[in-house]
């Protein structure tokens, strides 16, 4: 397998404008916006972040809440456009960033399988072929004709993960999904991720569990207040991060 960069993050910054005042109604907000009387505070979620992910690597993004991990994944996935800098991605991405993103909650689980498949670029014939595996992995056979709005968060996570991990995409992006669901399902997810990694898929993985990161990832990116504090081998960074 070639050891060339599959993701290159080059001096990426991401700024969000947060309203610095409170409004009693949406109408008041609209009127003041039109009159340009709304003031904003700038929040830098990412500041000058650069790193390269090599093809076949599994990279764990770690850091406290608000450090910029999820924002970084969304920039790599193309969900957000960075304020500054650029990201180059050389391959197909299967993003699992927000549970249920792309689901129509009024549709059944079965209908959402094909809807999500279409959003991921798969045709109906491919989804028909993968459907039995999705149902088996998610363990939702008796609920496939139930509207997703009646699902628990754990059931949504099972379905979303099963759909996102069909086949072997070049890059799998996983954001805190393994924190939802029971221990048995978490183990199944870990096993599937490791199998995809063994077959050449590059993994970008956000988790607050250092044990999961150690099991799945050979590299770590440590983000702190939007800055990249450390990037390198998991074994070199894990102990330092645990003591921080």
C-alpha positions as CSV (number, residue, x, y, z in Angstrom):
1,X,0.0,0.0,0.0
2,X,1.3,3.4,-0.9
3,X,2.3,5.6,2.0
4,X,1.3,8.9,0.4
5,X,-0.8,11.7,2.0
6,X,-4.6,11.1,1.7
7,X,-5.6,14.1,3.8
8,X,-3.5,17.3,4.0
9,X,-4.6,20.1,6.4
10,X,-2.8,23.3,5.5
11,X,-2.9,26.2,8.0
12,X,-6.6,25.9,8.6
13,X,-8.5,28.4,10.7
14,X,-12.2,28.5,11.4
15,X,-14.0,31.5,12.7
16,X,-17.6,31.6,13.9
17,X,-19.5,34.9,14.6
18,X,-21.5,34.6,17.8
19,X,-24.1,37.2,18.7
20,X,-23.0,39.1,21.8
21,X,-26.5,40.2,22.8
22,X,-29.8,38.7,23.7
23,X,-33.1,39.3,21.9
24,X,-36.6,39.0,23.2
25,X,-38.0,37.8,19.9
26,X,-37.0,36.7,16.5
27,X,-38.7,39.8,15.1
28,X,-36.4,42.0,17.2
29,X,-33.4,40.1,15.9
30,X,-34.5,40.5,12.2
31,X,-35.2,44.2,12.6
32,X,-31.8,44.9,14.3
33,X,-30.0,42.7,11.7
34,X,-31.6,44.8,8.8
35,X,-30.5,48.0,10.6
36,X,-27.0,46.4,11.2
37,X,-27.4,46.9,14.9
38,X,-26.4,43.4,15.9
39,X,-22.9,43.0,17.3
40,X,-20.9,39.8,17.2
41,X,-18.1,38.2,19.1
42,X,-15.6,36.2,17.0
43,X,-14.9,32.7,18.2
44,X,-11.9,30.9,16.7
45,X,-12.7,27.2,16.7
46,X,-9.5,26.4,14.8
47,X,-6.3,28.5,14.5
48,X,-3.6,27.7,12.0
49,X,-3.9,23.9,12.1
50,X,-1.6,21.9,9.8
51,X,-1.0,18.1,9.6
52,X,-0.9,15.3,7.1
53,X,-2.7,11.9,7.3
54,X,-1.0,9.1,5.4
55,X,-3.0,6.5,3.5
56,X,-3.9,3.6,5.8
57,X,-3.3,5.6,9.0
58,X,-5.8,5.7,11.8
59,X,-5.8,9.1,13.5
60,X,-7.4,9.8,16.8
61,X,-8.4,13.4,17.4
62,X,-8.4,14.2,21.2
63,X,-8.9,17.2,23.4
64,X,-11.3,18.7,25.8
65,X,-14.8,19.8,24.8
66,X,-14.5,22.9,22.7
67,X,-11.0,22.2,21.5
68,X,-12.1,22.0,17.8
69,X,-12.1,18.3,17.2
70,X,-15.6,18.0,15.6
71,X,-15.0,21.3,13.7
72,X,-11.8,19.8,12.2
73,X,-13.7,16.7,11.1
74,X,-16.4,18.8,9.5
75,X,-13.8,20.8,7.6
76,X,-12.1,17.7,6.3
77,X,-15.5,16.2,5.3
78,X,-16.4,19.3,3.4
79,X,-19.3,20.2,5.6
80,X,-17.6,23.4,6.6
81,X,-15.4,25.7,4.5
82,X,-12.4,27.0,6.5
83,X,-12.1,30.7,7.1
84,X,-8.4,30.4,6.2
85,X,-6.2,27.7,4.8
86,X,-7.2,24.6,2.8
87,X,-7.7,20.9,3.0
88,X,-6.8,18.4,0.3
89,X,-8.5,15.0,0.3
90,X,-7.4,12.3,-2.1
91,X,-10.2,9.7,-1.8
92,X,-13.8,8.9,-1.0
93,X,-15.2,9.8,2.4
94,X,-17.8,8.0,4.5
95,X,-18.6,10.6,7.2
96,X,-20.3,9.6,10.4
97,X,-20.3,13.0,12.1
98,X,-23.7,13.6,13.5
99,X,-26.1,10.7,14.3
100,X,-29.1,10.8,12.1
101,X,-27.7,13.5,9.8
102,X,-29.4,13.0,6.4
103,X,-32.2,10.9,8.0
104,X,-35.8,11.9,7.3
105,X,-37.3,11.2,10.8
106,X,-40.8,10.7,9.3
107,X,-39.6,7.9,7.0
108,X,-39.1,4.3,8.1
109,X,-35.7,2.8,8.8
110,X,-35.9,0.9,5.6
111,X,-36.6,4.0,3.6
112,X,-33.8,5.9,5.3
113,X,-31.3,3.1,4.3
114,X,-31.9,3.9,0.7
115,X,-32.1,7.7,1.2
116,X,-28.8,7.7,3.1
117,X,-27.2,5.4,0.5
118,X,-28.2,7.9,-2.2
119,X,-26.6,10.7,-0.2
120,X,-23.4,8.7,0.0
121,X,-23.4,8.2,-3.7
122,X,-24.6,4.5,-3.9
123,X,-27.2,3.5,-6.4
124,X,-30.3,1.5,-5.5
125,X,-28.9,-1.8,-6.8
126,X,-25.8,-1.4,-4.5
127,X,-28.1,-0.6,-1.5
128,X,-30.3,-3.6,-2.3
129,X,-27.2,-5.8,-2.2
130,X,-26.0,-4.3,1.1
131,X,-29.4,-4.1,2.8
132,X,-29.2,-7.5,4.5
133,X,-25.8,-6.7,6.0
134,X,-27.1,-3.3,7.2
135,X,-30.1,-5.0,8.9
136,X,-28.0,-7.7,10.5
137,X,-25.3,-5.4,11.8
138,X,-27.7,-2.9,13.2
139,X,-29.8,-5.7,14.9
140,X,-33.0,-3.8,13.9
141,X,-34.7,-6.4,11.8
142,X,-38.0,-6.0,13.6
143,X,-38.0,-2.2,13.5
144,X,-37.1,-1.6,9.8
145,X,-40.7,-0.6,9.0
146,X,-40.9,1.8,12.0
147,X,-40.5,5.6,11.5
148,X,-37.0,6.6,12.7
149,X,-38.6,9.4,14.8
150,X,-39.7,6.6,17.2
151,X,-36.1,5.3,17.6
152,X,-34.0,5.8,20.6
153,X,-30.6,7.5,20.1
154,X,-28.9,4.1,20.4
155,X,-31.1,2.7,17.6
156,X,-30.4,5.7,15.4
157,X,-26.6,5.2,16.0
158,X,-26.9,1.5,15.1
159,X,-28.6,2.3,11.8
160,X,-26.3,5.3,10.9
161,X,-23.1,3.3,11.6
162,X,-24.3,0.3,9.7
163,X,-25.1,2.4,6.6
164,X,-21.9,4.6,6.8
165,X,-19.6,1.6,7.0
166,X,-20.8,-0.5,4.1
167,X,-18.0,-1.4,1.7
168,X,-14.5,0.0,2.2
169,X,-14.3,3.7,1.6
170,X,-10.9,5.4,1.4
171,X,-11.6,7.5,4.5
172,X,-14.0,6.8,7.4
173,X,-14.7,9.8,9.6
174,X,-16.2,8.9,13.0
175,X,-17.2,11.5,15.6
176,X,-18.1,10.2,19.1
177,X,-20.5,7.6,17.7
178,X,-19.0,4.8,19.8
179,X,-20.1,6.6,23.0
180,X,-23.7,5.9,22.1
181,X,-25.2,2.4,22.5
182,X,-24.5,-0.5,24.7
183,X,-21.1,-2.2,25.3
184,X,-21.9,-5.1,22.9
185,X,-22.6,-2.7,20.1
186,X,-19.5,-0.6,20.8
187,X,-17.4,-3.7,20.5
188,X,-19.1,-4.6,17.2
189,X,-18.3,-1.0,15.9
190,X,-14.7,-1.2,17.0
191,X,-14.3,-4.6,15.3
192,X,-15.8,-3.3,12.1
193,X,-13.5,-0.2,12.2
194,X,-10.5,-2.3,12.8
195,X,-11.5,-4.6,9.9
196,X,-11.9,-1.6,7.6
197,X,-8.5,-0.3,8.7
198,X,-6.9,-3.7,8.0
199,X,-8.3,-3.5,4.5
200,X,-6.7,-0.1,3.8
201,X,-9.4,2.4,4.9
202,X,-7.9,5.5,6.5
203,X,-9.7,6.4,9.8
204,X,-10.3,9.8,11.4
205,X,-11.7,9.2,14.9
206,X,-12.9,11.5,17.6
207,X,-13.3,10.0,21.1
208,X,-13.0,11.0,24.7
209,X,-11.9,7.4,25.5
210,X,-8.2,7.0,25.4
211,X,-8.6,3.2,25.5
212,X,-10.6,3.3,22.2
213,X,-8.0,5.6,20.7
214,X,-5.2,3.2,21.8
215,X,-7.0,0.2,20.3
216,X,-8.0,1.8,17.0
217,X,-5.4,4.5,16.2
218,X,-1.7,4.5,15.4
219,X,-1.6,8.3,15.3
220,X,-3.0,11.1,17.5
221,X,-3.8,14.8,16.9
222,X,-4.1,16.7,20.2
223,X,-6.1,19.8,19.8
224,X,-6.3,22.5,22.5
225,X,-8.4,25.7,22.2
226,X,-8.3,25.4,18.4
227,X,-4.6,24.9,18.2
228,X,-2.8,21.7,17.3
229,X,-0.7,21.0,20.4
230,X,0.8,17.6,19.3
231,X,0.6,15.3,16.3
232,X,2.4,11.9,16.1
233,X,2.4,8.3,17.2
234,X,-0.3,7.3,19.6
235,X,2.1,5.7,22.0
236,X,4.3,8.8,22.2
237,X,1.4,11.2,22.9
238,X,-1.1,9.1,24.9
239,X,0.8,9.2,28.2
240,X,1.5,12.9,28.0
241,X,-2.1,13.7,27.2
242,X,-3.4,11.5,30.0
243,X,-1.2,13.5,32.5
244,X,-2.3,16.9,31.2
